[in-house]
Amino acid sequence: MGQFVFKLPDVGEGIAEAEIVAWHAEIGQEIREDDPLIDVMTDKATVEISSPVSGRVLSRHGEVGAMAAIGSEIVVIETQAASGKRPGNGHMMPSGMAARRQPIVTEKTPRLAQASGGKILASPAVRARLVALGIDPHEISGSGPEGRIEHADLDGVLTRTRMRVAKSSSSPAADVIDEVKVIGLRRQIAERMLESKRRIPHFSYVEEIDVTALEALRADLNGAVSEAGRLTLLPFLILAIVRAIAEHPGVNAHYDDKAGLIRRHSAVHVGVATQTPRGLVVPVVRHAETLSLRVLASEIARLSELARNGKAGRELLTGSTITVSSLGPLGGIMATPIINPPEVAIVGVNKIVERPVVQAGQVAIAKLMNLSSSFDHRVVDGFDAASFIKGIKAELEAPGRLLAA
């Protein structure tokens, strides 16, 4: 018998530490070489690390949500001397081995193994919540693809439990507290939003847009296509942003406040804020200035689908120069969107409403929509911000120009 001391390998991103988001092996459990051992997260990317040896887990170091330094000891495995592996006491898995075995993906979908060991199909965050709530995952029918267990499924279990408690007791129902640990992507979002609001003096600006003509054009273009090819408002908005940036390049920039540098970009890489079951992610439409309306729509749909399914890799989630945020029909009448650093501008879409307006002395019904935008006031003056949004307004209110080359 021997002991293999497994240390956290370099996952290939030049980082010093990673967050533990899930354990796949318990103390005392027998595992085989290449069995999933631990999930760690770095900058919105989750890496599943496999065991380099077969044996029994003697100890684990680090709870879910804790940060582990690269090269630090995380697991000790008791191995058979005849296993053919080098004696592991004090040995470390070669740097990068784990990362080569499992590609870096964003909030990856864990392997479904109902046919290979009874493992559960669920994200690391859902797995952690299952353990925290003491729920047997085999008693849950997942509503996601291929039976994947989602947060909504756990919410349903909690709701049914509360109803049973209420029906079985004549006294007032007990207060059932569901504690959800802030880890993984949710913690990444929280820290990033806090840093943005703490460091960036946000200047917000709201402008009303008459989209009556735009909606008529969109309906006409959608009349001859299938549901899958229907145009939403976003590709029109991104085209309008590209046109407005040509006149106001200062908003398509990164601000490095530590170096005291503003880096203006000629390429327009638009981040599209996308809500997913795991939280908000921002896939990037690259070189939007070169794309037609239909190509933009197709690219937005492709990236959003990858993001929602947890298949958008880090290369698709970085490098944006300006961000668009939309809550769709839930958009309300205004918002104060938070800037995605190191960018200096974000444009938010509110819902479309019909209201009476006065046009040429006559009352008419128009379709109106607000754009709620925020700017880094350290580098974008209020006049420039307002002028930029006015430029977007001009393009959206004369939508025929957006189809011109």
C-alpha positions as a Python dict, from the first residue, in 0.01 Angstrom:
ca = {
    (1, 'M'): (0, 0, 0),
    (2, 'G'): (114, 356, -65),
    (3, 'Q'): (-13, 709, -54),
    (4, 'F'): (-52, 945, -348),
    (5, 'V'): (-60, 1315, -255),
    (6, 'F'): (-253, 1491, -529),
    (7, 'K'): (-185, 1863, -571),
    (8, 'L'): (-397, 2111, -767),
    (9, 'P'): (-242, 2130, -1116),
    (10, 'D'): (-200, 2436, -1334),
    (11, 'V'): (-516, 2440, -1547),
    (12, 'G'): (-348, 2645, -1816),
    (13, 'E'): (-482, 2997, -1755),
    (14, 'G'): (-183, 3146, -1574),
    (15, 'I'): (-376, 3178, -1249),
    (16, 'A'): (-254, 3141, -891),
    (17, 'E'): (-568, 2987, -739),
    (18, 'A'): (-904, 2836, -827),
    (19, 'E'): (-1237, 2797, -648),
    (20, 'I'): (-1361, 2451, -547),
    (21, 'V'): (-1717, 2419, -680),
    (22, 'A'): (-1783, 2043, -643),
    (23, 'W'): (-1633, 1723, -505),
    (24, 'H'): (-1702, 1394, -686),
    (25, 'A'): (-1531, 1163, -435),
    (26, 'E'): (-1601, 1123, -63),
    (27, 'I'): (-1350, 1033, 207),
    (28, 'G'): (-1325, 653, 221),
    (29, 'Q'): (-1459, 610, -132),
    (30, 'E'): (-1284, 378, -376),
    (31, 'I'): (-1207, 552, -705),
    (32, 'R'): (-1049, 447, -1030),
    (33, 'E'): (-797, 624, -1247),
    (34, 'D'): (-970, 889, -1463),
    (35, 'D'): (-1280, 898, -1239),
    (36, 'P'): (-1404, 1255, -1181),
    (37, 'L'): (-1243, 1389, -864),
    (38, 'I'): (-1307, 1762, -827),
    (39, 'D'): (-1446, 2062, -1018),
    (40, 'V'): (-1269, 2398, -990),
    (41, 'M'): (-1364, 2734, -1140),
    (42, 'T'): (-1147, 3012, -1280),
    (43, 'D'): (-1296, 3326, -1436),
    (44, 'K'): (-1635, 3173, -1525),
    (45, 'A'): (-1477, 2854, -1660),
    (46, 'T'): (-1523, 2521, -1481),
    (47, 'V'): (-1263, 2246, -1509),
    (48, 'E'): (-1336, 1886, -1415),
    (49, 'I'): (-1018, 1723, -1284),
    (50, 'S'): (-990, 1344, -1290),
    (51, 'S'): (-803, 1118, -1051),
    (52, 'P'): (-455, 1025, -1179),
    (53, 'V'): (-454, 697, -982),
    (54, 'S'): (-685, 427, -851),
    (55, 'G'): (-731, 380, -479),
    (56, 'R'): (-921, 494, -170),
    (57, 'V'): (-963, 859, -73),
    (58, 'L'): (-797, 913, 265),
    (59, 'S'): (-845, 1291, 298),
    (60, 'R'): (-970, 1600, 116),
    (61, 'H'): (-851, 1955, 168),
    (62, 'G'): (-1092, 2240, 97),
    (63, 'E'): (-1467, 2277, 119),
    (64, 'V'): (-1697, 2376, -168),
    (65, 'G'): (-1660, 2751, -214),
    (66, 'A'): (-1303, 2763, -80),
    (67, 'M'): (-1009, 2892, -286),
    (68, 'A'): (-721, 2650, -347),
    (69, 'A'): (-374, 2760, -457),
    (70, 'I'): (-216, 2598, -763),
    (71, 'G'): (25, 2333, -633),
    (72, 'S'): (-148, 2299, -296),
    (73, 'E'): (-243, 1958, -158),
    (74, 'I'): (-609, 1875, -215),
    (75, 'V'): (-644, 1493, -189),
    (76, 'V'): (-450, 1202, -42),
    (77, 'I'): (-527, 865, -205),
    (78, 'E'): (-425, 524, -69),
    (79, 'T'): (-298, 317, -361),
    (80, 'Q'): (-199, -43, -420),
    (81, 'A'): (177, -86, -451),
    (82, 'A'): (123, -307, -755),
    (83, 'S'): (-74, -44, -941),
    (84, 'G'): (224, 49, -1154),
    (85, 'K'): (207, 415, -1054),
    (86, 'R'): (501, 594, -905),
    (87, 'P'): (481, 607, -525),
    (88, 'G'): (267, 911, -465),
    (89, 'N'): (370, 1040, -123),
    (90, 'G'): (478, 1395, -195),
    (91, 'H'): (442, 1351, -571),
    (92, 'M'): (234, 1588, -778),
    (93, 'M'): (48, 1517, -1096),
    (94, 'P'): (244, 1668, -1387),
    (95, 'S'): (137, 2027, -1453),
    (96, 'G'): (-145, 2052, -1706),
    (97, 'M'): (-235, 1678, -1711),
    (98, 'A'): (-583, 1730, -1570),
    (99, 'A'): (-650, 2021, -1797),
    (100, 'R'): (-564, 1808, -2100),
    (101, 'R'): (-799, 1533, -1990),
    (102, 'Q'): (-1095, 1766, -1956),
    (103, 'P'): (-1135, 2075, -2177),
    (104, 'I'): (-1209, 2408, -2013),
    (105, 'V'): (-1576, 2495, -2060),
    (106, 'T'): (-1813, 2738, -1898),
    (107, 'E'): (-2035, 2584, -1633),
    (108, 'K'): (-1995, 2249, -1804),
    (109, 'T'): (-2270, 1990, -1805),
    (110, 'P'): (-2155, 1704, -1578),
    (111, 'R'): (-2162, 1361, -1739),
    (112, 'L'): (-2493, 1173, -1712),
    (113, 'A'): (-2408, 830, -1583),
    (114, 'Q'): (-2740, 665, -1510),
    (115, 'A'): (-2595, 410, -1750),
    (116, 'S'): (-2241, 429, -1608),
    (117, 'G'): (-2233, 436, -1231),
    (118, 'G'): (-2555, 614, -1134),
    (119, 'K'): (-2406, 965, -1130),
    (120, 'I'): (-2642, 1260, -1146),
    (121, 'L'): (-2678, 1504, -1434),
    (122, 'A'): (-2665, 1846, -1267),
    (123, 'S'): (-2445, 2154, -1259),
    (124, 'P'): (-2189, 2192, -978),
    (125, 'A'): (-2409, 2457, -815),
    (126, 'V'): (-2713, 2225, -818),
    (127, 'R'): (-2505, 1938, -682),
    (128, 'A'): (-2382, 2154, -396),
    (129, 'R'): (-2738, 2262, -320),
    (130, 'L'): (-2858, 1899, -321),
    (131, 'V'): (-2600, 1816, -55),
    (132, 'A'): (-2680, 2128, 151),
    (133, 'L'): (-3054, 2048, 149),
    (134, 'G'): (-3007, 1678, 215),
    (135, 'I'): (-3215, 1582, -91),
    (136, 'D'): (-3170, 1241, -253),
    (137, 'P'): (-3112, 1323, -622),
    (138, 'H'): (-3244, 979, -729),
    (139, 'E'): (-3590, 1081, -605),
    (140, 'I'): (-3606, 1385, -837),
    (141, 'S'): (-3719, 1387, -1198),
    (142, 'G'): (-3506, 1650, -1366),
    (143, 'S'): (-3684, 1886, -1605),
    (144, 'G'): (-3373, 1973, -1806),
    (145, 'P'): (-3234, 1804, -2117),
    (146, 'E'): (-3188, 1427, -2070),
    (147, 'G'): (-3327, 1452, -1717),
    (148, 'R'): (-3081, 1717, -1600),
    (149, 'I'): (-3171, 1845, -1252),
    (150, 'E'): (-3219, 2224, -1247),
    (151, 'H'): (-3260, 2474, -962),
    (152, 'A'): (-3633, 2490, -1049),
    (153, 'D'): (-3663, 2117, -970),
    (154, 'L'): (-3517, 2175, -622),
    (155, 'D'): (-3752, 2469, -571),
    (156, 'G'): (-4042, 2237, -655),
    (157, 'V'): (-3927, 1981, -397),
    (158, 'L'): (-3905, 2252, -131),
    (159, 'T'): (-4250, 2385, -220),
    (160, 'R'): (-4408, 2038, -198),
    (161, 'T'): (-4234, 1980, 135),
    (162, 'R'): (-4371, 2305, 276),
    (163, 'M'): (-4723, 2214, 157),
    (164, 'R'): (-4706, 1874, 328),
    (165, 'V'): (-4585, 2037, 650),
    (166, 'A'): (-4869, 2289, 636),
    (167, 'K'): (-5135, 2024, 573),
    (168, 'S'): (-5011, 1793, 849),
    (169, 'S'): (-5005, 2059, 1120),
    (170, 'S'): (-5287, 2261, 1273),
    (171, 'S'): (-5037, 2520, 1394),
    (172, 'P'): (-4890, 2786, 1162),
    (173, 'A'): (-4644, 2643, 912),
    (174, 'A'): (-4281, 2653, 1016),
    (175, 'D'): (-4044, 2894, 844),
    (176, 'V'): (-3838, 2670, 614),
    (177, 'I'): (-3512, 2849, 537),
    (178, 'D'): (-3335, 2748, 218),
    (179, 'E'): (-2969, 2849, 246),
    (180, 'V'): (-2789, 2870, -87),
    (181, 'K'): (-2413, 2913, -67),
    (182, 'V'): (-2280, 3179, -304),
    (183, 'I'): (-2016, 2989, -500),
    (184, 'G'): (-1898, 2934, -855),
    (185, 'L'): (-2051, 3151, -1126),
    (186, 'R'): (-2287, 3321, -882),
    (187, 'R'): (-1990, 3438, -673),
    (188, 'Q'): (-1802, 3546, -985),
    (189, 'I'): (-2100, 3762, -1087),
    (190, 'A'): (-2137, 3907, -737),
    (191, 'E'): (-1770, 4001, -711),
    (192, 'R'): (-1759, 4148, -1060),
    (193, 'M'): (-2070, 4360, -1008),
    (194, 'L'): (-1942, 4486, -673),
    (195, 'E'): (-1607, 4577, -825),
    (196, 'S'): (-1778, 4760, -1111),
    (197, 'K'): (-2003, 4970, -888),
    (198, 'R'): (-1725, 5034, -635),
    (199, 'R'): (-1463, 5153, -884),
    (200, 'I'): (-1664, 5305, -1170),
    (201, 'P'): (-1863, 5628, -1130),
    (202, 'H'): (-2169, 5534, -1334),
    (203, 'F'): (-2349, 5801, -1536),
    (204, 'S'): (-2692, 5675, -1647),
    (205, 'Y'): (-2896, 5818, -1932),
    (206, 'V'): (-3246, 5720, -2052),
    (207, 'E'): (-3383, 5809, -2397),
    (208, 'E'): (-3727, 5738, -2544),
    (209, 'I'): (-3732, 5581, -2892),
    (210, 'D'): (-4030, 5567, -3128),
    (211, 'V'): (-4003, 5216, -3274),
    (212, 'T'): (-4334, 5218, -3463),
    (213, 'A'): (-4163, 5209, -3805),
    (214, 'L'): (-3901, 4962, -3682),
    (215, 'E'): (-4163, 4719, -3555),
    (216, 'A'): (-4353, 4744, -3884),
    (217, 'L'): (-4031, 4669, -4075),
    (218, 'R'): (-3948, 4380, -3843),
    (219, 'A'): (-4296, 4229, -3888),
    (220, 'D'): (-4262, 4260, -4265),
    (221, 'L'): (-3921, 4089, -4268),
    (222, 'N'): (-4045, 3814, -4039),
    (223, 'G'): (-4352, 3743, -4250),
    (224, 'A'): (-4172, 3520, -4498),
    (225, 'V'): (-3942, 3325, -4265),
    (226, 'S'): (-3979, 3033, -4025),
    (227, 'E'): (-3997, 3077, -3650),
    (228, 'A'): (-3627, 2987, -3617),
    (229, 'G'): (-3526, 3269, -3851),
    (230, 'R'): (-3742, 3543, -3703),
    (231, 'L'): (-3569, 3869, -3621),
    (232, 'T'): (-3574, 4009, -3270),
    (233, 'L'): (-3502, 4371, -3181),
    (234, 'L'): (-3139, 4301, -3081),
    (235, 'P'): (-2977, 4276, -3427),
    (236, 'F'): (-3137, 4609, -3524),
    (237, 'L'): (-3008, 4766, -3203),
    (238, 'I'): (-2655, 4633, -3256),
    (239, 'L'): (-2650, 4768, -3612),
    (240, 'A'): (-2761, 5106, -3477),
    (241, 'I'): (-2488, 5092, -3210),
    (242, 'V'): (-2225, 5015, -3476),
    (243, 'R'): (-2340, 5316, -3680),
    (244, 'A'): (-2339, 5544, -3375),
    (245, 'I'): (-1993, 5427, -3266),
    (246, 'A'): (-1854, 5542, -3600),
    (247, 'E'): (-1939, 5897, -3489),
    (248, 'H'): (-1856, 5844, -3120),
    (249, 'P'): (-1556, 5602, -3100),
    (250, 'G'): (-1485, 5697, -2740),
    (251, 'V'): (-1762, 5468, -2609),
    (252, 'N'): (-1617, 5159, -2780),
    (253, 'A'): (-1321, 5141, -2548),
    (254, 'H'): (-1155, 4984, -2247),
    (255, 'Y'): (-1029, 5192, -1958),
    (256, 'D'): (-721, 5063, -1776),
    (257, 'D'): (-741, 5280, -1465),
    (258, 'K'): (-425, 5131, -1316),
    (259, 'A'): (-216, 5222, -1621),
    (260, 'G'): (-412, 5540, -1687),
    (261, 'L'): (-486, 5434, -2047),
    (262, 'I'): (-799, 5446, -2263),
    (263, 'R'): (-782, 5185, -2538),
    (264, 'R'): (-1022, 5268, -2821),
    (265, 'H'): (-1109, 4975, -3048),
    (266, 'S'): (-1178, 4994, -3418),
    (267, 'A'): (-1351, 4654, -3406),
    (268, 'V'): (-1692, 4642, -3238),
    (269, 'H'): (-1717, 4330, -3023),
    (270, 'V'): (-2064, 4339, -2866),
    (271, 'G'): (-2129, 4148, -2545),
    (272, 'V'): (-2490, 4026, -2524),
    (273, 'A'): (-2594, 3981, -2161),
    (274, 'T'): (-2775, 3644, -2145),
    (275, 'Q'): (-2969, 3497, -1854),
    (276, 'T'): (-2901, 3126, -1799),
    (277, 'P'): (-3005, 2875, -1531),
    (278, 'R'): (-2660, 2928, -1377),
    (279, 'G'): (-2667, 3309, -1380),
    (280, 'L'): (-2586, 3594, -1613),
    (281, 'V'): (-2316, 3539, -1877),
    (282, 'V'): (-2208, 3764, -2164),
    (283, 'P'): (-2120, 3587, -2492),
    (284, 'V'): (-1952, 3813, -2746),
    (285, 'V'): (-2057, 3888, -3104),
    (286, 'R'): (-1722, 3964, -3264),
    (287, 'H'): (-1667, 4221, -3540),
    (288, 'A'): (-2032, 4330, -3542),
    (289, 'E'): (-1927, 4612, -3775),
    (290, 'T'): (-1879, 4355, -4055),
    (291, 'L'): (-2206, 4163, -4012),
    (292, 'S'): (-2538, 4203, -4190),
    (293, 'L'): (-2872, 4206, -4009),
    (294, 'R'): (-2947, 3839, -4076),
    (295, 'V'): (-2595, 3724, -3989),
    (296, 'L'): (-2609, 3925, -3666),
    (297, 'A'): (-2941, 3761, -3575),
    (298, 'S'): (-2800, 3414, -3643),
    (299, 'E'): (-2486, 3479, -3439),
    (300, 'I'): (-2684, 3617, -3143),
    (301, 'A'): (-2907, 3307, -3148),
    (302, 'R'): (-2609, 3071, -3170),
    (303, 'L'): (-2417, 3230, -2885),
    (304, 'S'): (-2723, 3261, -2662),
    (305, 'E'): (-2803, 2892, -2709),
    (306, 'L'): (-2447, 2791, -2622),
    (307, 'A'): (-2457, 3013, -2313),
    (308, 'R'): (-2791, 2877, -2190),
    (309, 'N'): (-2672, 2518, -2235),
    (310, 'G'): (-2344, 2583, -2053),
    (311, 'K'): (-2136, 2519, -2365),
    (312, 'A'): (-1989, 2865, -2422),
    (313, 'G'): (-1616, 2839, -2361),
    (314, 'R'): (-1403, 3116, -2217),
    (315, 'E'): (-1303, 3231, -2566),
    (316, 'L'): (-1669, 3316, -2636),
    (317, 'L'): (-1717, 3506, -2310),
    (318, 'T'): (-1427, 3751, -2319),
    (319, 'G'): (-1306, 4043, -2527),
    (320, 'S'): (-1624, 4252, -2562),
    (321, 'T'): (-1580, 4626, -2618),
    (322, 'I'): (-1939, 4733, -2539),
    (323, 'T'): (-2232, 4541, -2390),
    (324, 'V'): (-2605, 4522, -2467),
    (325, 'S'): (-2850, 4414, -2198),
    (326, 'S'): (-3216, 4325, -2254),
    (327, 'L'): (-3482, 4191, -2020),
    (328, 'G'): (-3724, 4135, -2309),
    (329, 'P'): (-4092, 4162, -2212),
    (330, 'L'): (-3985, 4209, -1847),
    (331, 'G'): (-3786, 4518, -1940),
    (332, 'G'): (-3988, 4772, -1742),
    (333, 'I'): (-3973, 5140, -1835),
    (334, 'M'): (-3612, 5207, -1731),
    (335, 'A'): (-3308, 5053, -1562),
    (336, 'T'): (-2959, 5147, -1447),
    (337, 'P'): (-2740, 4879, -1607),
    (338, 'I'): (-2401, 4805, -1454),
    (339, 'I'): (-2095, 4846, -1674),
    (340, 'N'): (-1897, 4535, -1765),
    (341, 'P'): (-1537, 4643, -1689),
    (342, 'P'): (-1299, 4732, -1845),
    (343, 'E'): (-1564, 4859, -2091),
    (344, 'V'): (-1692, 5214, -2054),
    (345, 'A'): (-2051, 5180, -2182),
    (346, 'I'): (-2353, 4950, -2165),
    (347, 'V'): (-2688, 4993, -2343),
    (348, 'G'): (-3002, 4839, -2193),
    (349, 'V'): (-3330, 4772, -2376),
    (350, 'N'): (-3665, 4827, -2202),
    (351, 'K'): (-3999, 4688, -2314),
    (352, 'I'): (-4205, 4832, -2598),
    (353, 'V'): (-4534, 4997, -2499),
    (354, 'E'): (-4812, 5160, -2700),
    (355, 'R'): (-4899, 5514, -2594),
    (356, 'P'): (-5079, 5814, -2742),
    (357, 'V'): (-4842, 6078, -2880),
    (358, 'V'): (-4893, 6413, -3053),
    (359, 'Q'): (-4765, 6418, -3412),
    (360, 'A'): (-4812, 6727, -3628),
    (361, 'G'): (-5085, 6848, -3394),
    (362, 'Q'): (-5273, 6515, -3407),
    (363, 'V'): (-5298, 6241, -3142),
    (364, 'A'): (-5175, 5906, -3266),
    (365, 'I'): (-5081, 5571, -3114),
    (366, 'A'): (-4709, 5498, -3125),
    (367, 'K'): (-4488, 5211, -3012),
    (368, 'L'): (-4233, 5355, -2772),
    (369, 'M'): (-3930, 5203, -2603),
    (370, 'N'): (-3672, 5343, -2364),
    (371, 'L'): (-3299, 5282, -2393),
    (372, 'S'): (-3136, 5282, -2048),
    (373, 'S'): (-2761, 5326, -2074),
    (374, 'S'): (-2470, 5368, -1833),
    (375, 'F'): (-2125, 5515, -1895),
    (376, 'D'): (-1797, 5537, -1708),
    (377, 'H'): (-1803, 5907, -1618),
    (378, 'R'): (-1425, 5910, -1571),
    (379, 'V'): (-1374, 5885, -1948),
    (380, 'V'): (-1714, 5956, -2108),
    (381, 'D'): (-1865, 6301, -2056),
    (382, 'G'): (-2240, 6343, -2024),
    (383, 'F'): (-2265, 6534, -2352),
    (384, 'D'): (-2082, 6259, -2541),
    (385, 'A'): (-2295, 5989, -2380),
    (386, 'A'): (-2619, 6166, -2470),
    (387, 'S'): (-2497, 6231, -2825),
    (388, 'F'): (-2412, 5862, -2868),
    (389, 'I'): (-2759, 5750, -2757),
    (390, 'K'): (-2917, 6019, -2976),
    (391, 'G'): (-2726, 5864, -3267),
    (392, 'I'): (-2874, 5522, -3188),
    (393, 'K'): (-3220, 5681, -3164),
    (394, 'A'): (-3182, 5838, -3509),
    (395, 'E'): (-3093, 5503, -3666),
    (396, 'L'): (-3376, 5309, -3496),
    (397, 'E'): (-3639, 5569, -3585),
    (398, 'A'): (-3539, 5553, -3954),
    (399, 'P'): (-3489, 5174, -3977),
    (400, 'G'): (-3468, 5164, -4355),
    (401, 'R'): (-3116, 5307, -4326),
    (402, 'L'): (-3009, 5003, -4121),
    (403, 'L'): (-3066, 4778, -4421),
    (404, 'A'): (-2851, 4995, -4647),
    (405, 'A'): (-2490, 4893, -4699),
}
